[in-house]
């Protein structure tokens, strides 16, 4: 990322606020002129006071001079205060607006990316959060400082330099000559520090991701008493960050000392040169202070240059990760144009292969048919590819090869949002959003009335437990247990009322009574719909119209329960293992 590229990327976010930008530039121009008044007045004062002293004039003769100087300086300070207020206010306003737009743009982008983008190790949640936070903060800080600090300072410097050249060409050359030297040193500093800053960004990403992982894994860590191990891992990361920070600061201090030395040499040259011209009668004595103050205005941005370069380099480095996320258009979720009026759910898979982004092959030459308005059970051991298959059918991923046909149309041709409006999905572990129970259920249909929300909760056998909570449907949804949260997810499904339903272990987290209740409610919603269910529940598998058996990413068997069991193949072994895990013989004796 270069400075020109950075401003090119930022331009679309600044463009809507052109009037605000022009107002800031206008105030900057006025402020840069007002900043030179002190130098002009000081020269005028010294020269006239010197003339009065040489003429043996008294204080009474100098009253008019003092009155004039006071009026000019007070008026200048008043104007300058108003200008500074306008610059700071408009600059801050611009920062806030651009920060809002950047944050909104990144949220809209990450919502549009396909699922594969988030399964990459480079895009783990902690790393993405760090890139976004650092990107927004450094970019908006750069915008703010550019209009509040950088632009006014450099405008003042340019105007002061022009005044110096008008006063004396040689003095102006000294002021001008210092600038490229200082710029070169600052650029060299930035170049030397860029590697340290880039490493620091990586350290911060890994640190944030590690903390998120710690919080998510805290139960396992404590159960194995691995707190010292995890603390030691974090300590090693912290020490690496500290070492990198110390090297960065050490290098910065060396360059800052060099720049301070160069600046002070410039002041010395100005004093000697101006004194020479005063002594040979070319300049008045007031020119000494005049040029020193002007040079101070020229060197003011130079003194700030190290900070400006730090912020610009932070923005350059942090913007790389930020704009990589913002402009990853190749990661956008694919969507066709075909919008179905209704779906039957007639799926046909032809020679489908699928590889995850990390290179793992999850499906191998899968061919199958899923009949509409029927219940299809996917059976197989963990890692057989069942959940991956559902992800493909819901267009979360695209096949690496082969094709999927839905109701006679290639799945890729479907308009993705329209397709998903007609598909319901219940996972083994469903997400509960921050908010009330009613809001979480209404996620299935945002326009649902309170009565419809309650009706959906009743069908999911969760209504009675909700009304017993202190605030009923307005209670915090995070207060619910795992099994209750699963039923909230099923209640969403009732509200959505989809034509196709994918159930991935829907009763895995429920107790026996809740499982029986949910099975009844699922039986009701399955009627006249295409249902694909992944389950290790014998009762749900037996109820299926078709059973598809998967092993190692391949379809190995397909048919009815009795047919597959009689073959004594893969399904026979899996079913017997399920039955034995339930201790069927002892259960049968108990029931008898």
C-alpha positions as CSV (number, residue, x, y, z in Angstrom):
1,X,0.0,0.0,0.0
2,X,1.5,3.4,-1.1
3,X,0.3,6.8,-0.1
4,X,-1.3,7.4,-3.5
5,X,-3.1,4.0,-3.3
6,X,-4.2,4.8,0.2
7,X,-5.8,8.1,-0.9
8,X,-7.3,6.4,-4.0
9,X,-8.9,3.9,-1.7
10,X,-10.2,6.6,0.7
11,X,-11.5,8.9,-2.0
12,X,-14.9,7.1,-2.4
13,X,-15.5,7.6,1.3
14,X,-14.4,11.3,1.3
15,X,-16.3,12.2,-1.9
16,X,-19.8,12.5,-0.4
17,X,-18.5,15.2,1.9
18,X,-16.9,17.5,-0.7
19,X,-18.6,20.6,0.8
20,X,-17.2,19.8,4.2
21,X,-13.8,19.3,2.6
22,X,-13.9,22.6,0.7
23,X,-14.9,24.5,3.9
24,X,-12.0,23.0,5.7
25,X,-9.6,23.9,2.9
26,X,-10.9,27.5,2.9
27,X,-10.4,27.8,6.6
28,X,-6.9,26.3,6.2
29,X,-6.0,29.0,3.7
30,X,-7.2,31.8,6.0
31,X,-5.4,30.2,9.0
32,X,-2.1,29.8,7.1
33,X,-2.1,33.5,6.3
34,X,-3.1,34.5,9.9
35,X,-0.3,32.4,11.3
36,X,2.3,34.8,9.6
37,X,0.9,37.9,11.3
38,X,3.0,37.5,14.4
39,X,6.2,37.5,12.4
40,X,5.2,40.5,10.4
41,X,4.0,42.5,13.5
42,X,7.2,41.5,15.4
43,X,9.4,42.9,12.6
44,X,7.3,46.0,12.4
45,X,7.4,46.5,16.2
46,X,11.1,46.0,16.5
47,X,11.9,48.4,13.6
48,X,9.6,51.1,14.8
49,X,10.6,50.8,18.5
50,X,14.3,51.0,17.3
51,X,13.5,54.2,15.3
52,X,11.7,55.7,18.4
53,X,14.7,55.0,20.6
54,X,17.2,56.4,18.1
55,X,15.1,59.5,17.9
56,X,14.9,59.8,21.7
57,X,11.1,59.5,21.7
58,X,9.2,58.8,24.9
59,X,6.5,56.3,25.8
60,X,3.9,58.9,25.0
61,X,5.1,58.9,21.4
62,X,4.9,55.1,21.2
63,X,1.3,54.8,22.4
64,X,-0.1,54.9,18.9
65,X,2.3,52.1,17.9
66,X,1.3,50.0,20.9
67,X,-2.4,50.6,20.3
68,X,-2.1,49.6,16.6
69,X,-0.1,46.4,17.5
70,X,-2.6,45.4,20.2
71,X,-5.6,45.8,17.9
72,X,-3.9,43.8,15.1
73,X,-2.7,41.0,17.4
74,X,-6.0,40.7,19.3
75,X,-8.0,40.8,16.0
76,X,-5.6,38.2,14.6
77,X,-6.0,35.9,17.6
78,X,-9.8,36.2,17.4
79,X,-9.9,35.3,13.7
80,X,-7.3,32.5,14.3
81,X,-9.4,31.1,17.2
82,X,-12.5,30.9,15.0
83,X,-10.5,29.4,12.1
84,X,-9.0,26.8,14.4
85,X,-12.5,25.9,15.8
86,X,-13.8,25.5,12.3
87,X,-10.9,23.4,11.2
88,X,-11.1,21.1,14.3
89,X,-14.9,20.8,14.2
90,X,-15.1,20.1,10.4
91,X,-12.1,17.7,10.7
92,X,-13.7,15.8,13.5
93,X,-17.1,15.8,11.7
94,X,-15.3,14.4,8.6
95,X,-13.6,11.7,10.8
96,X,-16.8,10.6,12.4
97,X,-18.7,10.4,9.1
98,X,-15.9,8.5,7.4
99,X,-15.5,6.2,10.4
100,X,-19.2,5.4,10.2
101,X,-19.1,4.8,6.5
102,X,-16.0,2.6,6.7
103,X,-17.5,0.5,9.5
104,X,-20.8,0.1,7.6
105,X,-19.0,-0.8,4.3
106,X,-17.0,-3.5,6.0
107,X,-20.0,-5.0,7.7
108,X,-21.9,-5.1,4.4
109,X,-18.9,-6.7,2.7
110,X,-18.3,-9.5,5.3
111,X,-22.0,-10.3,5.1
112,X,-21.7,-10.8,1.4
113,X,-18.8,-13.2,1.4
114,X,-19.2,-16.9,1.0
115,X,-18.7,-19.4,3.8
116,X,-15.3,-20.6,2.5
117,X,-13.8,-17.2,3.2
118,X,-14.3,-17.7,6.9
119,X,-13.0,-21.2,7.0
120,X,-9.5,-20.1,5.9
121,X,-6.9,-20.0,8.7
122,X,-6.0,-16.5,7.5
123,X,-9.5,-15.2,8.2
124,X,-10.1,-16.5,11.7
125,X,-12.5,-14.3,13.7
126,X,-9.9,-12.7,15.9
127,X,-7.6,-11.8,13.0
128,X,-10.5,-10.3,11.0
129,X,-11.6,-8.3,14.1
130,X,-8.1,-6.9,14.6
131,X,-7.7,-5.9,10.9
132,X,-11.1,-4.2,10.9
133,X,-10.5,-2.4,14.3
134,X,-7.0,-1.2,13.4
135,X,-7.9,-0.3,9.9
136,X,-10.9,1.9,10.8
137,X,-9.1,3.6,13.7
138,X,-5.9,4.3,11.9
139,X,-7.7,5.5,8.7
140,X,-10.1,7.8,10.5
141,X,-7.2,9.1,12.7
142,X,-5.3,9.9,9.5
143,X,-8.2,11.7,8.0
144,X,-8.8,13.7,11.1
145,X,-5.1,14.6,11.6
146,X,-4.7,15.4,7.9
147,X,-7.3,18.2,8.2
148,X,-6.6,19.3,11.8
149,X,-2.8,19.0,12.0
150,X,-1.1,18.0,8.7
151,X,-2.8,20.2,6.2
152,X,-2.8,23.4,8.3
153,X,0.9,22.9,9.3
154,X,2.1,22.4,5.7
155,X,-0.1,25.3,4.5
156,X,1.5,27.5,7.2
157,X,4.9,26.2,6.2
158,X,4.4,27.0,2.5
159,X,3.1,30.5,3.2
160,X,6.0,31.2,5.6
161,X,8.5,30.0,3.0
162,X,7.0,32.3,0.4
163,X,7.3,35.2,2.9
164,X,11.0,34.3,3.6
165,X,11.8,34.3,-0.1
166,X,10.1,37.7,-0.5
167,X,12.1,39.1,2.4
168,X,15.4,37.6,1.3
169,X,16.2,35.0,-1.3
170,X,19.2,33.5,0.5
171,X,17.3,33.1,3.8
172,X,14.5,31.5,1.9
173,X,17.0,29.0,0.4
174,X,18.1,28.0,3.9
175,X,14.5,27.4,4.9
176,X,13.8,25.5,1.7
177,X,17.0,23.4,1.9
178,X,16.2,22.0,5.3
179,X,12.9,20.5,4.2
180,X,14.2,17.8,1.7
181,X,16.9,16.7,4.2
182,X,14.3,16.3,6.9
183,X,11.9,14.5,4.5
184,X,14.7,12.1,3.4
185,X,15.5,11.2,7.1
186,X,11.8,10.7,7.9
187,X,11.3,8.5,4.8
188,X,14.3,6.5,5.8
189,X,12.9,6.1,9.3
190,X,9.5,5.0,7.9
191,X,11.2,2.5,5.6
192,X,13.2,1.0,8.5
193,X,10.2,0.8,10.8
194,X,7.7,-0.6,8.3
195,X,8.9,-4.2,8.9
196,X,8.5,-3.8,12.7
197,X,5.0,-2.3,12.3
198,X,3.9,-5.1,10.0
199,X,5.1,-7.7,12.4
200,X,3.3,-5.9,15.2
201,X,0.1,-6.1,13.3
202,X,0.6,-9.9,13.0
203,X,1.3,-10.1,16.7
204,X,-1.9,-8.2,17.5
205,X,-4.0,-10.4,15.2
206,X,-2.6,-13.6,16.8
207,X,-3.0,-12.2,20.3
208,X,-6.6,-11.2,19.8
209,X,-7.4,-14.6,18.1
210,X,-5.6,-16.4,21.0
211,X,-7.7,-14.5,23.6
212,X,-10.9,-15.4,21.8
213,X,-9.8,-19.0,21.6
214,X,-9.0,-18.9,25.4
215,X,-12.5,-17.7,26.2
216,X,-14.2,-20.2,23.9
217,X,-12.1,-23.1,25.3
218,X,-12.1,-22.0,29.0
219,X,-14.2,-25.1,30.2
220,X,-11.8,-27.6,28.5
221,X,-8.7,-25.7,29.8
222,X,-10.0,-25.7,33.4
223,X,-11.1,-29.3,33.2
224,X,-7.6,-30.4,32.2
225,X,-6.0,-27.9,34.6
226,X,-4.0,-26.4,31.7
227,X,-4.1,-22.8,32.9
228,X,-0.3,-22.6,33.3
229,X,0.3,-24.0,29.8
230,X,-2.0,-21.5,28.2
231,X,-0.6,-18.7,30.3
232,X,2.9,-19.7,29.1
233,X,1.8,-19.6,25.5
234,X,0.4,-16.1,25.9
235,X,3.5,-15.0,27.8
236,X,5.8,-16.1,24.9
237,X,3.6,-14.0,22.5
238,X,3.7,-11.0,24.8
239,X,7.5,-11.2,25.0
240,X,7.8,-11.3,21.2
241,X,5.6,-8.2,21.0
242,X,7.6,-6.4,23.7
243,X,10.9,-7.1,21.9
244,X,9.4,-5.8,18.7
245,X,8.1,-2.7,20.4
246,X,11.5,-2.0,22.1
247,X,13.3,-2.2,18.7
248,X,10.7,0.1,17.2
249,X,11.1,2.7,19.9
250,X,14.9,2.5,19.9
251,X,15.1,3.1,16.2
252,X,12.5,5.9,16.4
253,X,14.6,7.7,19.1
254,X,17.7,7.5,17.0
255,X,16.1,9.1,14.0
256,X,14.3,11.7,16.2
257,X,17.7,12.9,17.5
258,X,19.1,13.2,14.0
259,X,16.1,15.2,12.9
260,X,16.3,17.5,15.9
261,X,20.0,18.1,15.1
262,X,19.2,19.0,11.5
263,X,16.4,21.4,12.6
264,X,18.6,23.2,15.1
265,X,21.3,23.6,12.5
266,X,18.8,25.3,10.3
267,X,18.0,27.8,13.1
268,X,21.7,28.5,13.6
269,X,22.1,29.2,9.8
270,X,19.1,31.5,9.8
271,X,20.4,33.5,12.8
272,X,23.9,33.9,11.3
273,X,22.7,34.7,7.8
274,X,20.2,37.3,9.0
275,X,22.6,38.9,11.5
276,X,25.1,39.2,8.6
277,X,22.6,41.1,6.4
278,X,21.6,43.3,9.4
279,X,25.2,44.2,10.0
280,X,26.0,45.1,6.4
281,X,22.9,47.3,6.3
282,X,20.8,45.1,3.9
283,X,18.1,44.4,6.5
284,X,16.6,46.1,9.5
285,X,17.2,44.7,13.0
286,X,13.6,43.5,13.1
287,X,14.4,41.0,10.3
288,X,16.3,38.8,12.8
289,X,13.2,37.9,14.8
290,X,11.1,38.0,11.6
291,X,13.1,35.3,9.9
292,X,13.4,33.2,13.1
293,X,9.6,33.2,13.5
294,X,9.0,32.5,9.9
295,X,11.5,29.6,10.0
296,X,9.7,28.4,13.1
297,X,6.5,28.2,11.0
298,X,8.4,26.4,8.2
299,X,10.0,23.9,10.6
300,X,6.8,23.4,12.7
301,X,5.5,20.6,10.4
302,X,9.1,19.3,10.3
303,X,9.0,18.8,14.0
304,X,5.7,17.0,13.6
305,X,6.9,15.0,10.7
306,X,8.0,11.9,12.7
307,X,4.5,11.7,14.3
308,X,2.9,12.3,10.9
309,X,5.0,9.6,9.3
310,X,4.2,7.2,12.2
311,X,0.4,7.8,11.7
312,X,0.7,7.6,7.9
313,X,2.7,4.3,8.1
314,X,0.2,2.9,10.6
315,X,-2.5,3.8,8.2
316,X,-0.5,2.3,5.3
317,X,0.1,-1.0,7.1
318,X,-3.2,-1.4,8.8
319,X,-5.1,-0.4,5.7
320,X,-3.6,-3.3,3.8
321,X,-5.5,-5.8,5.9
322,X,-8.6,-3.6,6.1
323,X,-8.9,-3.1,2.3
324,X,-8.0,-6.7,1.6
325,X,-11.2,-7.5,3.5
326,X,-13.2,-4.7,2.0
327,X,-12.2,-5.4,-1.6
328,X,-12.1,-9.2,-1.6
329,X,-14.8,-9.2,-4.4
330,X,-13.7,-12.7,-5.6
331,X,-15.0,-14.0,-2.2
332,X,-18.5,-12.7,-2.7
333,X,-21.2,-15.3,-2.4
334,X,-22.2,-16.4,-6.0
335,X,-25.8,-15.9,-7.0
336,X,-27.6,-16.6,-10.2
337,X,-30.7,-14.8,-11.5
338,X,-33.3,-17.6,-11.4
339,X,-36.0,-16.9,-8.8
340,X,-38.4,-19.8,-8.3
341,X,-42.1,-19.2,-7.5
342,X,-42.2,-22.4,-5.6
343,X,-39.8,-25.3,-4.8
344,X,-40.5,-29.0,-4.7
345,X,-37.1,-30.1,-3.5
346,X,-36.2,-32.5,-6.3
347,X,-32.4,-32.7,-5.9
348,X,-30.1,-34.6,-8.2
349,X,-26.3,-34.7,-7.7
350,X,-24.1,-35.8,-10.5
351,X,-20.4,-36.8,-9.9
352,X,-19.9,-34.1,-7.2
353,X,-16.4,-33.6,-5.8
354,X,-15.7,-31.0,-3.1
355,X,-12.4,-29.7,-1.6
356,X,-12.3,-27.4,1.4
357,X,-10.0,-24.3,1.1
358,X,-7.3,-26.1,3.1
359,X,-7.2,-28.8,0.5
360,X,-9.1,-31.5,2.3
361,X,-11.4,-33.5,0.0
362,X,-14.8,-34.0,1.7
363,X,-16.9,-35.5,-1.1
364,X,-15.7,-37.9,-3.9
365,X,-17.8,-38.5,-7.0
366,X,-21.1,-38.2,-5.2
367,X,-24.2,-39.0,-7.3
368,X,-27.7,-39.3,-5.7
369,X,-31.3,-38.4,-6.1
370,X,-33.4,-36.8,-3.3
371,X,-37.1,-37.1,-3.9
372,X,-39.4,-34.1,-3.4
373,X,-41.9,-34.2,-0.5
374,X,-40.1,-37.1,1.0
375,X,-37.9,-37.6,4.1
376,X,-34.3,-38.5,3.2
377,X,-31.9,-39.6,6.0
378,X,-28.2,-39.2,5.6
379,X,-26.4,-41.9,7.7
380,X,-22.7,-42.3,8.2
381,X,-19.8,-42.0,10.7
382,X,-18.4,-38.7,11.7
383,X,-16.4,-37.2,8.8
384,X,-18.4,-39.1,6.2
385,X,-19.4,-35.8,4.4
386,X,-23.0,-35.5,5.5
387,X,-22.8,-31.9,6.8
388,X,-20.7,-30.9,3.9
389,X,-23.4,-32.2,1.6
390,X,-26.1,-30.1,3.3
391,X,-23.8,-27.1,3.0
392,X,-23.6,-27.7,-0.8
393,X,-27.3,-28.1,-1.1
394,X,-27.9,-24.8,0.7
395,X,-25.3,-23.1,-1.5
396,X,-22.9,-22.3,1.3
397,X,-20.3,-23.8,-0.9
398,X,-20.0,-24.7,-4.6
399,X,-18.9,-28.1,-5.8
400,X,-15.3,-28.3,-6.9
401,X,-16.6,-30.4,-9.8
402,X,-19.8,-32.0,-10.9
403,X,-23.3,-30.4,-10.7
404,X,-26.3,-30.2,-8.4
405,X,-29.7,-29.9,-10.0
406,X,-32.8,-28.7,-8.1
407,X,-36.2,-29.0,-9.8
408,X,-34.5,-29.4,-13.1
409,X,-32.4,-26.2,-12.8
410,X,-28.7,-26.1,-11.9
411,X,-28.3,-24.9,-8.3
412,X,-25.7,-22.3,-9.4
413,X,-28.4,-20.6,-11.5
414,X,-30.7,-19.9,-8.5
415,X,-30.8,-16.4,-6.9
416,X,-29.2,-17.3,-3.6
417,X,-31.3,-15.2,-1.2
418,X,-34.5,-16.2,-2.9
419,X,-33.5,-19.8,-2.7
420,X,-32.7,-19.6,1.0
421,X,-36.0,-18.0,1.8
422,X,-37.5,-21.3,0.9
423,X,-35.1,-23.5,2.8
424,X,-35.1,-24.1,6.6
425,X,-32.0,-25.2,8.4
426,X,-31.6,-26.5,12.0
427,X,-28.1,-27.4,13.1
428,X,-26.7,-29.5,15.9
429,X,-25.7,-26.3,17.7
430,X,-27.8,-23.3,16.7
431,X,-26.7,-19.7,17.3
432,X,-28.6,-17.5,19.7
433,X,-28.4,-13.8,19.0
434,X,-28.0,-11.1,21.6
435,X,-31.5,-10.0,22.5
436,X,-34.8,-11.3,23.8
437,X,-36.4,-14.7,23.2
438,X,-39.1,-13.2,21.1
439,X,-36.5,-11.4,18.9
440,X,-34.7,-14.7,18.4
441,X,-37.8,-16.6,17.4
442,X,-39.0,-13.8,15.2
443,X,-35.7,-14.1,13.3
444,X,-37.5,-16.8,11.3
445,X,-40.1,-14.2,10.1
446,X,-39.4,-10.5,11.0
447,X,-43.1,-9.6,10.3
448,X,-44.5,-12.2,12.6
449,X,-47.0,-11.1,15.2
450,X,-46.7,-11.9,18.9
451,X,-49.4,-14.5,18.5
452,X,-47.5,-16.2,15.7
453,X,-44.3,-16.2,17.8
454,X,-46.1,-17.8,20.7
455,X,-47.7,-20.3,18.4
456,X,-44.3,-21.3,17.0
457,X,-42.9,-21.7,20.5
458,X,-45.8,-24.0,21.4
459,X,-45.2,-26.2,18.4
460,X,-41.5,-26.4,19.5
461,X,-42.6,-27.3,23.0
462,X,-40.8,-24.3,24.6
463,X,-43.8,-21.9,25.3
464,X,-44.4,-23.2,28.9
465,X,-40.8,-22.8,29.9
466,X,-40.6,-19.2,28.4
467,X,-43.7,-17.9,30.2
468,X,-42.2,-19.2,33.5
469,X,-39.2,-16.9,33.1
470,X,-39.2,-13.5,34.9
471,X,-39.8,-11.4,31.8
472,X,-41.4,-14.1,29.6
473,X,-40.7,-13.6,25.9
474,X,-38.8,-10.4,26.7
475,X,-36.2,-12.4,28.7
476,X,-32.6,-12.5,27.6
477,X,-32.2,-15.4,25.2
478,X,-28.7,-16.2,26.5
479,X,-30.4,-17.3,29.8
480,X,-31.7,-20.4,28.0
481,X,-30.1,-23.8,28.3
482,X,-28.6,-25.6,25.3
483,X,-31.7,-27.7,24.8
484,X,-34.0,-24.7,25.1
485,X,-31.9,-22.8,22.6
486,X,-32.3,-25.7,20.2
487,X,-36.0,-25.5,20.5
488,X,-35.9,-21.7,19.8
489,X,-34.1,-22.6,16.6
490,X,-36.9,-25.1,15.7
491,X,-39.5,-22.4,16.6
492,X,-37.8,-20.1,14.0
493,X,-38.3,-22.9,11.5
494,X,-42.0,-23.0,12.1
495,X,-42.2,-19.2,11.6
496,X,-40.2,-19.4,8.3
497,X,-42.4,-22.2,7.0
498,X,-40.0,-23.4,4.3
499,X,-40.6,-25.8,1.4
500,X,-37.3,-27.7,2.0
501,X,-35.9,-28.5,5.5
502,X,-32.3,-29.5,6.4
503,X,-32.0,-31.0,9.9
504,X,-28.5,-31.6,11.1
505,X,-28.8,-33.6,14.4
506,X,-31.7,-31.4,15.5
507,X,-32.2,-33.3,18.8
508,X,-28.6,-33.9,19.7
509,X,-28.6,-31.5,22.6
510,X,-32.0,-32.4,24.0
511,X,-33.0,-34.6,26.9
512,X,-35.2,-37.7,26.3
513,X,-38.5,-36.0,27.0
514,X,-37.7,-33.0,24.9
515,X,-36.4,-35.2,22.1
516,X,-39.8,-37.0,22.1
517,X,-41.6,-33.7,22.0
518,X,-39.5,-32.3,19.3
519,X,-39.8,-35.4,17.2
520,X,-43.6,-34.9,17.3
521,X,-43.3,-31.3,16.3
522,X,-40.8,-32.2,13.5
523,X,-43.2,-34.9,12.3
524,X,-45.8,-32.2,11.9
525,X,-43.6,-29.8,10.0
526,X,-42.2,-32.6,7.8
527,X,-45.6,-33.2,6.2
528,X,-45.7,-32.4,2.4
529,X,-42.1,-31.0,2.5
530,X,-38.8,-32.2,1.3
531,X,-36.8,-33.1,4.4
532,X,-33.1,-34.1,4.6
533,X,-32.1,-35.2,8.0
534,X,-28.7,-36.1,9.5
535,X,-29.3,-38.1,12.7
536,X,-27.9,-40.8,14.9
537,X,-31.4,-41.4,16.3
538,X,-32.7,-44.8,15.3
539,X,-36.4,-43.6,15.3
540,X,-35.8,-40.7,12.9
541,X,-33.7,-42.9,10.6
542,X,-36.3,-45.6,10.4
543,X,-39.1,-43.1,9.7
544,X,-37.2,-41.8,6.6
545,X,-38.6,-42.7,3.1
546,X,-35.1,-43.1,1.8
547,X,-31.8,-43.7,3.6
548,X,-28.5,-42.6,2.0
549,X,-25.4,-44.1,3.6
550,X,-22.1,-42.2,3.2
551,X,-18.6,-43.3,4.0
552,X,-15.4,-41.4,3.6
553,X,-17.1,-38.8,1.3
554,X,-18.8,-41.3,-0.9
555,X,-22.3,-42.7,-1.2
556,X,-22.0,-46.4,-0.5
557,X,-25.6,-47.5,-0.1
558,X,-29.1,-46.1,-0.7
559,X,-32.6,-47.5,-0.1
560,X,-35.2,-48.3,2.6
561,X,-34.3,-49.4,6.1
562,X,-35.3,-53.1,5.6
563,X,-33.4,-53.4,2.3
564,X,-30.2,-51.8,3.6
565,X,-30.3,-53.8,6.8
566,X,-30.7,-57.1,4.9
567,X,-27.6,-56.3,2.8
568,X,-25.5,-56.5,6.0
569,X,-23.2,-53.8,4.7
570,X,-22.2,-50.4,6.0
571,X,-25.7,-49.5,7.1
572,X,-26.1,-52.8,8.9
573,X,-22.9,-52.1,11.0
574,X,-23.9,-48.5,11.8
575,X,-27.4,-49.4,12.7
576,X,-26.3,-52.3,15.0
577,X,-23.8,-50.0,16.6
578,X,-26.6,-47.5,17.3
579,X,-28.8,-50.1,18.7
580,X,-26.1,-51.6,20.9
581,X,-25.2,-48.2,22.3
582,X,-28.8,-47.9,23.4
583,X,-28.6,-51.3,25.2
584,X,-31.7,-52.5,23.3
585,X,-31.8,-55.9,25.0
586,X,-32.0,-54.5,28.5
587,X,-34.5,-51.9,27.4
588,X,-36.7,-54.6,25.9
589,X,-36.6,-56.7,29.1
590,X,-37.5,-53.6,31.1
591,X,-40.5,-52.9,28.8
592,X,-41.6,-56.5,28.9
